[in-house]
Amino acid sequence: MTVIAVTGHMDLSDGSVPLVRAELRQILAEAAARGPLTGLSCIACGADSLFAEAVLQAGGDLVVVVPSADYRETRVKPEEAELFDQLAAEASELIVMPFETAGPEAYQAANALLLERADVLVAVWDGRPPAGKGGTGDMVGHARAAGVDVRRVWPEGSSRG
């Protein structure tokens, strides 16, 4: 079994979405062809939800990690709610972290859980240094320090919106 977690930018430009989606689909299809696949995602907009969709399309099991009890209510924008709810409903496992409110501590704990369970971290990342704790660059640093294999996804022509 291969367990792959995701981290990535939420603010992908419109033109980047199909590029990133195609690369994620390829990575996950290859992993699924080698045996059972589990994908771990916080299903935030952008990279997390694109990854979660690709896991399901590859026939893998989706494990959703929600950072806090209020995350859906306070952090998911109305235009993103339908996809968030759909992915949560299709998850084989839904984990809500033991935090009442979303914030840096909850995000860091969710990221730590992803890394604990993952064999590989897929990072939809522009490669820039971390802007702060809990972001994509920070997660990549923690993964590398923990010895988790990191596979960067940033197709040519990708940008943040």
Secondary structure, DSSP 8 states (H G I E B T S, - for coil): -EEEEEEE-S-B-TTHHHHHHHHHHHHHHHHHHHS-EEEEE---TTHHHHHHHHHHHTT-EEEEEESSTTHHHHHS-GGGHHHHHHHHHH-SEEEE-S-SS-SHHHHHHHHHHHHHH-SEEEEE------SSTTSHHHHHHHHHHTT-EEEEE--TT--B-
